[in-house]
Amino acid sequence: MRRILRGPRPEKVPSLVGTACTLIGLIDVAAGVFPRFRASRFHYWVEVLPGTLGPLSAAVSISLGVVLLLLAHGLKRHKRRAWRAAVVVLPIAAAAQFYYRHSVVGVLFSLILLALLLHHRREFAALPDPRGRWRALANFVLMGAGSIALGMVIVSAHPGKVIGDPSLTERLEHVLLGLVGAEGPVGYSDSVSWTVGYSLAGLGLLTAVTTIYLAFRPEHPVARLTGDDEARLRELLARHGGRDSLGHFALRRDKAVVFSPSGKAAVTYRVVSGVMLASGDPIGDVEAWPGAIERFMDEAKAHSWTPAVMGCSETGGHVWTRETGLDALELGDEAVVDVADFSLSGRAMRNVRQMVKRIERNGYETRVRRVRDLSDAELERIRLAADDWRGTDTERGFSMALGRVGDPADGNAVIATAHKADEATQTSPYGDLKAVLHFVPWGRDGMSLDLMRRDRSADPGMNELLIVAALQASPHLDVARVSLNFAMFRSALARGEKLGAGPVLRVWRGLLVFLSRWFQIESLYKFNAKFQPRWEPRFVVYRSTKELPRIGFAAMQAEGFVTVALPRPFRRRTTPTARPCAHITAPPPEHEMRAA
């Protein structure tokens, strides 16, 4: 009894109120749309829940229901603006209950939720998410589509009252006109016409009001790496960059950064769909990592973002879990080749050796150079070719991709190119260039593969040729170790194909092979294994198991596998218009980039 009187724990209130708003919103919408809903088993709840005001107030019921559904997610995420809106909506709902239904229970229900919000207002202190003016357009499109879909249900929810048999086109026309407050071609036999008209007008008004609000509210731009931040990160990498092969990818300029109080460590991140994604290990002195991690977690708490780390090492995983109480799960393995141990001789390297020899006999030659040793004209040609040979409309990569090639600030990066003079060379805007590999620095004695691109008209095996060329040239570049692609779920694939693997492991491997049709899971593992690397495990760090699907979806968005692209007429292209026909007709490259 004492527990009940004390009420829910403060940290549970946002989720509790958000869930209540979701359920109430759904019932409100159903009560406004379907006339027979009140005769169902939910009759009692329809009478008492805030917003359900009776059949003559269907428009108000639907509008309040949609508003509560929109607020529910923000309340669950502790958002301050969602709290303010709910504090305004609930008293209106309580007053409407008392005026229309004279329902004391409904008024008490609204006031209880309002009291919870007011008593635990400190739990709703999360700052707004990064946003721009595009959010208003997205809201208009999504709310408009939802209003049209719900409007079609409203128009069709009165089968016994409709005059005649209107077609689907007439119903759609009625909905579109109703959203702007006009009368449509569908007629009804009694006062249902007013209910439908007010409901459609309410949806249209709600769409317009929310869009106008989002268009004129203050912007909160997505954080970007400033020049000062990049300079500080480069200083940390100069001293401690050899610890993590992914360290240089922290210099992506579409990431934000938090530094430890001492400035000796930093964590870079990007916010995607409410998930605060860090990648790799923290940058800097290991002893200062806890300070940077604490700042990261404070930032996540301030905005009510879901914290997560993609691709950290075993050492990084231990520090993250120890300092934050988060959990870790093995994500896959990174292929690392020690240059001193690499050789094309031996039976294990037979396939690679034969492929490289065959391509060399076909007239291909390779060049491996530092970016600072290339001319500006050649760098520009390589940049344009790499962009044109990309197999997707959007640039992929986040945790293990730099997102740029040939930047003057990355002079220590290494570019390996394949060349062949043939008839197509005279018509190609890239001359004899056939394939490009880009490596970023890994401390003072290593390099990490960033991207792999090739002309689709080139012979198969370009990537193998260039990796071998880079490994053979590494001693002259003072490179002792090379990090290749990251293979997701590598251990599961390797164990699942061994003799004696259990049924569960075989099923898991079969699923991964199936998913490889889209995500290159198995192909990247087999490609990496050709070079006899040592495997370094990488982990994902997360707060709870139920958040893993959300983190996974956010990671796919960050890596570029899930995109909402603008139509091609609105997308800018920087590549020349003249392109060899083989680029269009040939299949996409097998192994496009590291972060696949």
Solvent accessible surface area in square Angstrom, and as a share of the most:
residue,aa,sasa,rsa
1,M,167,0.75
2,R,184,0.67
3,R,127,0.46
4,I,131,0.67
5,L,142,0.70
6,R,155,0.56
7,G,26,0.25
8,P,43,0.27
9,R,113,0.41
10,P,62,0.39
11,E,94,0.42
12,K,100,0.43
13,V,0,0.00
14,P,1,0.00
15,S,57,0.37
16,L,86,0.43
17,V,0,0.00
18,G,0,0.00
19,T,57,0.33
20,A,19,0.15
21,C,1,0.00
22,T,40,0.23
23,L,103,0.51
24,I,4,0.02
25,G,0,0.00
26,L,97,0.48
27,I,31,0.16
28,D,0,0.00
29,V,20,0.12
30,A,20,0.16
31,A,6,0.04
32,G,9,0.09
33,V,2,0.01
34,F,96,0.40
35,P,71,0.45
36,R,201,0.73
37,F,33,0.14
38,R,32,0.12
39,A,95,0.73
40,S,45,0.29
41,R,217,0.79
42,F,87,0.36
43,H,91,0.41
44,Y,124,0.47
45,W,120,0.42
46,V,0,0.00
47,E,32,0.14
48,V,9,0.05
49,L,8,0.04
50,P,0,0.00
51,G,0,0.00
52,T,0,0.00
53,L,7,0.04
54,G,4,0.04
55,P,81,0.51
56,L,161,0.80
57,S,10,0.07
58,A,4,0.03
59,A,18,0.14
60,V,66,0.38
61,S,0,0.00
62,I,0,0.00
63,S,27,0.17
64,L,21,0.10
65,G,0,0.00
66,V,18,0.11
67,V,31,0.18
68,L,3,0.01
69,L,59,0.29
70,L,86,0.43
71,L,22,0.11
72,A,5,0.04
73,H,106,0.47
74,G,13,0.13
75,L,0,0.00
76,K,83,0.35
77,R,26,0.10
78,H,53,0.24
79,K,22,0.09
80,R,73,0.27
81,R,82,0.30
82,A,11,0.09
83,W,25,0.09
84,R,132,0.48
85,A,37,0.29
86,A,0,0.00
87,V,32,0.18
88,V,92,0.53
89,V,19,0.11
90,L,2,0.01
91,P,52,0.33
92,I,101,0.51
93,A,3,0.02
94,A,7,0.06
95,A,63,0.49
96,A,14,0.11
97,Q,0,0.00
98,F,125,0.52
99,Y,158,0.60
100,Y,112,0.43
101,R,88,0.32
102,H,133,0.59
103,S,18,0.12
104,V,100,0.57
105,V,74,0.43
106,G,0,0.00
107,V,27,0.16
108,L,95,0.47
109,F,62,0.26
110,S,0,0.00
111,L,78,0.39
112,I,106,0.54
113,L,11,0.05
114,L,23,0.12
115,A,56,0.43
116,L,31,0.15
117,L,0,0.00
118,L,74,0.37
119,H,140,0.63
120,H,22,0.10
121,R,118,0.43
122,R,213,0.78
123,E,49,0.22
124,F,0,0.00
125,A,63,0.49
126,A,5,0.04
127,L,91,0.45
128,P,29,0.18
129,D,26,0.14
130,P,27,0.17
131,R,18,0.07
132,G,28,0.27
133,R,114,0.41
134,W,171,0.60
135,R,104,0.38
136,A,8,0.06
137,L,89,0.44
138,A,44,0.34
139,N,22,0.11
140,F,112,0.47
141,V,87,0.50
142,L,131,0.65
143,M,25,0.11
144,G,17,0.16
145,A,58,0.45
146,G,39,0.38
147,S,4,0.03
148,I,55,0.28
149,A,61,0.47
150,L,39,0.19
151,G,0,0.00
152,M,39,0.17
153,V,65,0.37
154,I,3,0.02
155,V,0,0.00
156,S,52,0.34
157,A,17,0.13
158,H,14,0.06
159,P,108,0.68
160,G,72,0.69
161,K,80,0.34
162,V,26,0.15
163,I,110,0.56
164,G,65,0.62
165,D,132,0.68
166,P,15,0.09
167,S,57,0.37
168,L,130,0.65
169,T,100,0.58
170,E,72,0.32
171,R,47,0.17
172,L,70,0.35
173,E,82,0.37
174,H,9,0.04
175,V,0,0.00
176,L,84,0.42
177,L,61,0.30
178,G,4,0.04
179,L,27,0.14
180,V,119,0.69
181,G,58,0.56
182,A,48,0.37
183,E,126,0.57
184,G,14,0.13
185,P,69,0.44
186,V,4,0.02
187,G,28,0.27
188,Y,19,0.07
189,S,75,0.49
190,D,68,0.35
191,S,65,0.42
192,V,20,0.11
193,S,36,0.23
194,W,171,0.60
195,T,30,0.17
196,V,0,0.00
197,G,29,0.28
198,Y,128,0.49
199,S,1,0.01
200,L,1,0.00
201,A,34,0.27
202,G,14,0.14
203,L,4,0.02
204,G,13,0.12
205,L,119,0.59
206,L,21,0.10
207,T,10,0.06
208,A,46,0.36
209,V,79,0.45
210,T,27,0.16
211,T,24,0.14
212,I,102,0.52
213,Y,106,0.40
214,L,25,0.12
215,A,34,0.26
216,F,162,0.68
217,R,32,0.12
218,P,85,0.53
219,E,81,0.36
220,H,63,0.28
221,P,107,0.67
222,V,66,0.38
223,A,50,0.39
224,R,131,0.48
225,L,14,0.07
226,T,74,0.43
227,G,61,0.59
228,D,94,0.49
229,D,26,0.13
230,E,19,0.09
231,A,51,0.40
232,R,91,0.33
233,L,0,0.00
234,R,63,0.23
235,E,102,0.46
236,L,4,0.02
237,L,23,0.11
238,A,64,0.50
239,R,149,0.54
240,H,47,0.21
241,G,9,0.08
242,G,28,0.27
243,R,145,0.53
244,D,9,0.05
245,S,2,0.01
246,L,7,0.03
247,G,3,0.03
248,H,17,0.08
249,F,1,0.00
250,A,6,0.05
251,L,0,0.00
252,R,19,0.07
253,R,94,0.34
254,D,37,0.19
255,K,0,0.00
256,A,9,0.07
257,V,22,0.13
258,V,22,0.13
259,F,22,0.09
260,S,5,0.03
261,P,97,0.61
262,S,72,0.46
263,G,22,0.21
264,K,112,0.48
265,A,0,0.00
266,A,0,0.00
267,V,5,0.03
268,T,5,0.03
269,Y,14,0.05
270,R,40,0.15
271,V,28,0.16
272,V,18,0.10
273,S,63,0.41
274,G,5,0.04
275,V,0,0.00
276,M,0,0.00
277,L,0,0.00
278,A,1,0.01
279,S,15,0.10
280,G,3,0.03
281,D,11,0.06
282,P,6,0.04
283,I,10,0.05
284,G,3,0.03
285,D,36,0.19
286,V,41,0.23
287,E,154,0.69
288,A,15,0.12
289,W,6,0.02
290,P,38,0.24
291,G,18,0.17
292,A,0,0.00
293,I,1,0.00
294,E,110,0.49
295,R,108,0.39
296,F,0,0.00
297,M,44,0.20
298,D,76,0.40
299,E,55,0.24
300,A,3,0.02
301,K,169,0.72
302,A,41,0.32
303,H,26,0.12
304,S,25,0.16
305,W,12,0.04
306,T,4,0.02
307,P,1,0.01
308,A,0,0.00
309,V,0,0.00
310,M,27,0.12
311,G,1,0.01
312,C,0,0.00
313,S,25,0.16
314,E,92,0.41
315,T,78,0.45
316,G,0,0.00
317,G,5,0.05
318,H,118,0.53
319,V,8,0.05
320,W,1,0.00
321,T,37,0.22
322,R,158,0.58
323,E,76,0.34
324,T,36,0.21
325,G,67,0.65
326,L,13,0.07
327,D,77,0.40
328,A,35,0.27
329,L,88,0.44
330,E,75,0.34
331,L,23,0.12
332,G,1,0.01
333,D,5,0.02
334,E,3,0.01
335,A,0,0.00
336,V,2,0.01
337,V,5,0.03
338,D,44,0.23
339,V,15,0.09
340,A,101,0.78
341,D,118,0.61
342,F,33,0.14
343,S,56,0.36
344,L,26,0.13
345,S,80,0.52
346,G,45,0.44
347,R,199,0.73
348,A,71,0.55
349,M,8,0.03
350,R,112,0.41
351,N,113,0.58
352,V,4,0.02
353,R,69,0.25
354,Q,92,0.41
355,M,53,0.23
356,V,5,0.03
357,K,99,0.42
358,R,88,0.32
359,I,0,0.00
360,E,83,0.37
361,R,180,0.66
362,N,61,0.31
363,G,48,0.46
364,Y,15,0.06
365,E,92,0.41
366,T,48,0.28
367,R,88,0.32
368,V,27,0.16
369,R,57,0.21
370,R,35,0.13
371,V,4,0.02
372,R,149,0.54
373,D,95,0.49
374,L,13,0.06
375,S,65,0.42
376,D,120,0.62
377,A,80,0.62
378,E,28,0.12
379,L,14,0.07
380,E,75,0.34
381,R,64,0.23
382,I,1,0.00
383,R,82,0.30
384,L,39,0.19
385,A,0,0.00
386,A,3,0.03
387,D,43,0.22
388,D,9,0.05
389,W,2,0.01
390,R,44,0.16
391,G,28,0.27
392,T,38,0.22
393,D,75,0.39
394,T,38,0.22
395,E,72,0.32
396,R,52,0.19
397,G,3,0.03
398,F,1,0.00
399,S,9,0.06
400,M,6,0.03
401,A,2,0.02
402,L,3,0.01
403,G,41,0.39
404,R,38,0.14
405,V,14,0.08
406,G,2,0.02
407,D,27,0.14
408,P,125,0.79
409,A,51,0.39
410,D,3,0.02
411,G,15,0.15
412,N,78,0.40
413,A,0,0.00
414,V,1,0.00
415,I,0,0.00
416,A,0,0.00
417,T,0,0.00
418,A,0,0.00
419,H,2,0.01
420,K,47,0.20
421,A,88,0.68
422,D,56,0.29
423,E,155,0.70
424,A,41,0.32
425,T,30,0.18
426,Q,165,0.73
427,T,105,0.61
428,S,15,0.10
429,P,46,0.29
430,Y,2,0.01
431,G,21,0.20
432,D,34,0.18
433,L,2,0.01
434,K,8,0.03
435,A,0,0.00
436,V,0,0.00
437,L,0,0.00
438,H,1,0.00
439,F,1,0.00
440,V,1,0.00
441,P,22,0.14
442,W,17,0.06
443,G,26,0.25
444,R,219,0.80
445,D,58,0.30
446,G,6,0.05
447,M,1,0.00
448,S,0,0.00
449,L,0,0.00
450,D,0,0.00
451,L,9,0.04
452,M,0,0.00
453,R,4,0.01
454,R,23,0.08
455,D,4,0.02
456,R,47,0.17
457,S,53,0.34
458,A,9,0.07
459,D,37,0.19
460,P,82,0.52
461,G,10,0.10
462,M,0,0.00
463,N,7,0.03
464,E,10,0.05
465,L,4,0.02
466,L,0,0.00
467,I,1,0.00
468,V,2,0.01
469,A,14,0.11
470,A,1,0.00
471,L,2,0.01
472,Q,101,0.45
473,A,22,0.17
474,S,0,0.00
475,P,79,0.50
476,H,161,0.72
477,L,29,0.14
478,D,112,0.58
479,V,6,0.04
480,A,52,0.40
481,R,55,0.20
482,V,1,0.00
483,S,0,0.00
484,L,0,0.00
485,N,0,0.00
486,F,15,0.06
487,A,0,0.00
488,M,59,0.26
489,F,52,0.22
490,R,44,0.16
491,S,23,0.15
492,A,7,0.05
493,L,1,0.01
494,A,13,0.10
495,R,123,0.45
496,G,2,0.02
497,E,88,0.39
498,K,125,0.53
499,L,182,0.91
500,G,70,0.67
501,A,17,0.13
502,G,33,0.32
503,P,107,0.67
504,V,123,0.71
505,L,42,0.21
506,R,121,0.44
507,V,111,0.64
508,W,91,0.32
509,R,53,0.19
510,G,38,0.37
511,L,86,0.43
512,L,1,0.00
513,V,51,0.29
514,F,92,0.38
515,L,56,0.28
516,S,20,0.13
517,R,179,0.65
518,W,144,0.51
519,F,54,0.22
520,Q,40,0.18
521,I,9,0.05
522,E,27,0.12
523,S,42,0.27
524,L,4,0.02
525,Y,23,0.09
526,K,100,0.42
527,F,2,0.01
528,N,0,0.00
529,A,34,0.26
530,K,68,0.29
531,F,2,0.01
532,Q,107,0.48
533,P,20,0.12
534,R,96,0.35
535,W,60,0.21
536,E,65,0.29
537,P,36,0.23
538,R,10,0.04
539,F,35,0.15
540,V,7,0.04
541,V,0,0.00
542,Y,16,0.06
543,R,120,0.44
544,S,35,0.23
545,T,98,0.57
546,K,171,0.73
547,E,24,0.11
548,L,44,0.22
549,P,99,0.62
550,R,79,0.29
551,I,2,0.01
552,G,32,0.31
553,F,102,0.43
554,A,1,0.01
555,A,9,0.07
556,M,64,0.28
557,Q,55,0.24
558,A,6,0.05
559,E,22,0.10
560,G,8,0.08
561,F,42,0.17
562,V,47,0.27
563,T,66,0.39
564,V,151,0.87
565,A,51,0.40
566,L,87,0.43
567,P,81,0.51
568,R,124,0.45
569,P,120,0.76
570,F,146,0.61
571,R,64,0.23
572,R,221,0.81
573,R,126,0.46
574,T,99,0.58
575,T,14,0.08
576,P,45,0.28
577,T,140,0.81
578,A,63,0.49
579,R,87,0.32
580,P,21,0.13
581,C,103,0.62
582,A,29,0.23
583,H,3,0.01
584,I,129,0.65
585,T,114,0.66
586,A,22,0.17
587,P,100,0.63
588,P,83,0.53
589,P,8,0.05
590,E,110,0.49
591,H,17,0.08
592,E,12,0.05
593,M,4,0.02
594,R,0,0.00
595,A,13,0.10
596,A,12,0.09
